[in-house]
């Protein structure tokens, strides 16, 4: 398993997760209960949202709507941020709150 060098940032009700996605790797397919922003700070990725692929080159900002299944594939070494509103401040539990389970 690759180390994505995940960093967590909390400020009030705002949360950002930073991932370093090496070229050829991806962030697992998942969905959230609420809309959120994703920021591609550096690199080039292919984002698949509900089966539709879109290529992005950083810097860029993408809105991902609630319930949309999405996956991020790094075409080059990339830095990706997921930005959410949440009251959870524990990095060990934040995904349990944000990731929608079917």
Buried (B, 14 or more C-beta within 10 A) or exposed (E): EEEBEEEEEBEEEEBBBBBBBBEEBBBEEBBBEEEBBBBBBBBBBBBBBEEEEEEBEBEBEBEBEEEBBBBBBBBBBBBBBBBBEBEBEEBEEBEEBBEEEE
